[in-house]
Amino acid sequence: MSVPPLFPSLSAPPAKTAVRFGERTLTYDQLAGAAGALAGRLTGVGRVAVWATPSLETAVAVVGALLAGVPAVPINPKIGERELAHIVSDSEPGLVLAAGDDELPQGLADVPRMDVDDGPATADPLPEPDAEAPALIVYTSGTTGAPKGVVLPRRAIASTLDALEDAWQWTSDDTVVHGLPLFHVHGLILGVLGPLRRGGTVWHLGKFSTGALTAALSDGATMMFGVPTMYHRIADEVDSDAALAETLRGARLLVSGSAALPVHDQERIHAATGRRVVERYGMSETLMNTSVRADGERKPGTVGVPLRGVELRLVDESGTPIETWDGETVGEIEVRGPNLFTEYLNRPDATAEAFHDSWFRTGDMATRDGDGYVKIVGRKGTDIIKSGGYKIGAGEIENALIEHPGVAEAAVTGEPDDDLGERIVAWVVPAGAAPDEAELADHVARLLTPHKRPRVVRFLDRLPRNDMGKLMKRSLHG
């Protein structure tokens, strides 16, 4: 039985732009030629590392590896020495693919290099690999130890992108604009492979700016993918930037992911444009699990409903499924479906530990309302605070704090307390002069309930975040 191609439009290239990075572009015909020629050169290689700069060469490298059926390991160009050494040792790439003018670090000196050419080329097509064949090995952020290599099969990529086609009404007429890194799921799989699977166009901005976004949306881009830090900048500027507001109104879909979008920023963008940002929820191990649908109700603060083909449930601390959908009961999200990874590379112990029966334990805590909408309240162990007999999600307190005019950013953690078990600690980046601590506590108590008010407030110049804009709470300590 023949296997359906991952990228049908490369088999019969339409006469249109496939990828654009700044002013550099490749049509589908050019991408098919360049990636196909590279695929021919990769025959027999076990795995390849890809020096994942925001460039045409990265797109050609990843697509070429996928056409060859060779698992690709995207490498963050800002990676540190220790993490790079671990990834190289763990994944053992036979080659590193890079643009000709890229300077690679010493940690890749012992890996043979192959420069990627985006110029004209032709090649005979190779057989389509099996759906279960490894496609990408994406390394986790390593917040609780050395990064783990998440082995993603072709089946997971195809099922996620096709489920998003359904949820977002995504077609070949769409041009996706973003400025996301290309070493992880959001920027690479959704932001590059997604448009290519649909037969549309990806327009990468290089470095994100609201000016570049405005220009792209004015010139035919229809969908924006971003992270909350980008939408925060939009929220700060959209009131005073008429051109930005106008182009956002004209966009077909604005999508946020990789971290929770503060409700306050969502409301500021909505007030200025009449548009609501679509939130979705995924992980390296699961790709996409849920999303607000393009044709569905937009509920700020939620990540929507399970995607087509994804089963999702909440379980309590004993692993028992929670049947009550009341929008209040907190449980851990477990998922199963064709979107899941195969294994952690070289870590059968970690792979086994990650599953509860056939369900993947996400470690994310959430509530679910009567319509099935999921609301993430935090990470198990770091974002669930047990205080005074209550189980409290850090996320709702963070959203409440950000509504205060004196708060630019906020994070909430718990720390040991002899009386309460844990006390709530707010980490605040002020918007100007630091507000009074008691005023902030009263503000939260008024919006939520008294037992959710911060007992301690600590002020910072900025919050620690990784390249995807995710808050690194383990870096916060008194």
VENRA-V706745 format. One record per pair of residues at least 24 apart in sequence whose ideal C-beta (glycine too) atoms are under 6 Angstrom apart, sorted by sequence separation. I is the first residue (numbers start at 0). J is the second residue. D is the distance in Angstrom with one decimal. If there is no record, write none. Layout:
i: [I,I]
j: [J,J]
d: [D,D]
This chain:
i: [46,47,48,49,50,52,130,248,278,405,34,38,44,230,247,309,310,333,334,400,405,433,33,37,41,48,80,171,173,174,175,176,178,310,171,209,223,244,247,309,333,34,38,41,169,171,174,244,308,425,34,38,178,213,217,222,308,309,332,384,405,427,25,213,216,221,222,223,224,225,230,234,423,226,227,332,423,424,425,426,427,428,23,34,387,422,160,213,227,231,234,238,331,332,386,426,428,20,190,209,216,230,234,237,265,20,329,385,386,60,160,385,262,318,329,384,262,176,327,384,403,18,326,252,56,326,324,46,48,54,176,399,47,174,324,46,90,174,288,47,48,49,50,174,175,176,177,329,396,399,45,173,331,399,44,47,173,285,426,44,50,86,286,410,285,285,408,60,396,59,284,59,90,56,89,68,85,391,410,412,56,329,389,55,70,387,412,68,71,72,70,304,304,65,185,301,302,185,301,302,298,300,39,33,36,289,167,36,33,35,38,32,32,381,184,75,73,4,57,166,2,168,166,167,159,53,159,51,51,155,58,149,149,259,262,261,263,263,166,261,165,139,162,162,137,162,5,53,158,53,158,159,158,18,19,20,154,155,16,21,6,151,152,6,8,150,149,150,150,150,147,148,147,147,136,257,258,257,258,228,226,227,226,180,142]
j: [70,71,72,73,74,76,154,272,302,429,59,63,69,255,272,334,335,358,359,425,430,458,59,63,67,74,106,197,199,200,201,202,204,336,198,236,250,271,274,336,360,62,66,69,197,199,202,272,336,453,63,67,207,242,246,251,337,338,361,413,434,456,55,243,246,251,252,253,254,255,260,264,453,257,258,363,454,455,456,457,458,459,55,66,419,454,193,246,260,264,267,271,364,365,419,459,461,54,224,243,250,264,268,271,299,55,364,420,421,96,196,421,299,355,366,421,300,215,366,423,442,58,366,293,98,368,367,90,92,98,220,443,92,219,369,92,136,220,334,94,95,96,97,221,222,223,224,376,443,446,93,221,379,447,93,96,222,334,475,94,101,138,338,462,338,339,462,115,451,115,340,117,148,115,148,128,145,451,470,472,117,390,450,117,133,450,475,132,135,136,136,371,372,134,256,372,373,257,374,375,372,374,122,117,120,373,252,122,120,122,125,120,121,472,283,182,182,127,181,290,127,293,292,293,286,181,287,181,182,286,191,283,284,394,398,398,401,402,306,401,307,283,306,307,283,308,153,203,308,205,337,338,338,201,202,203,337,338,200,205,195,340,341,196,198,340,340,341,342,344,343,344,346,349,344,467,468,468,469,468,467,468,468,466,473]
d: [4.8,5.5,4.8,5.1,5.6,5.3,4.2,5.0,4.8,5.9,5.2,4.8,5.3,5.5,4.6,6.0,5.0,3.9,5.4,6.0,5.7,5.0,4.9,3.2,4.2,5.4,5.9,5.5,4.5,4.2,5.2,4.5,3.9,5.6,3.7,5.3,5.9,5.2,5.8,4.3,5.8,4.1,3.9,4.9,5.5,5.1,5.7,5.3,5.1,3.8,4.1,3.8,3.2,5.2,5.3,5.9,5.6,5.9,4.5,3.6,3.4,6.0,6.0,5.0,3.7,4.3,4.6,5.1,5.1,5.7,5.9,4.2,4.8,4.6,5.1,4.8,5.6,4.5,4.7,5.3,5.4,5.6,5.3,5.7,4.7,4.1,5.1,5.0,4.7,5.3,4.1,5.4,5.8,5.2,4.7,5.7,6.0,5.7,5.2,5.4,5.5,5.4,5.3,4.3,4.6,5.1,5.5,5.4,4.9,4.0,4.8,5.5,4.9,5.8,5.7,5.1,4.8,4.3,6.0,5.8,5.0,4.9,5.4,6.0,3.8,3.8,4.7,5.8,3.9,5.6,3.9,4.8,5.5,5.6,5.3,4.9,5.8,4.6,5.2,4.8,4.3,5.0,4.0,5.4,4.8,5.4,4.1,5.9,5.9,4.5,5.0,4.7,5.7,5.6,4.5,5.5,5.3,5.6,5.5,5.7,5.5,5.6,4.7,5.5,5.6,5.6,5.3,4.8,5.7,5.3,4.6,5.3,5.8,4.2,5.8,3.6,5.3,5.6,5.5,5.8,6.0,5.6,5.4,4.8,4.2,5.6,5.7,5.8,5.5,4.7,5.6,4.8,6.0,5.9,5.7,4.4,5.3,5.1,4.8,6.0,5.4,5.9,4.9,5.2,3.5,5.2,5.8,4.5,5.2,3.6,5.7,4.4,5.3,5.2,5.6,4.3,4.1,5.4,5.1,4.8,4.2,4.7,5.0,4.9,3.9,5.8,4.8,4.4,4.0,5.5,5.6,4.5,5.3,5.8,4.8,5.7,4.3,5.2,5.8,4.9,5.1,5.6,3.9,4.6,5.1,5.7,5.9,5.6,5.8,5.4,4.0,4.9,5.2,5.3,4.6,4.8,5.6,5.3,5.0,5.4,5.3,5.4,5.2,5.9,3.9,5.8,5.0,4.5,5.2,5.5,4.5,3.4,5.8,6.0,5.9,4.5,5.4,5.9,4.7,4.1,5.9,5.7,3.8,5.3,5.8]
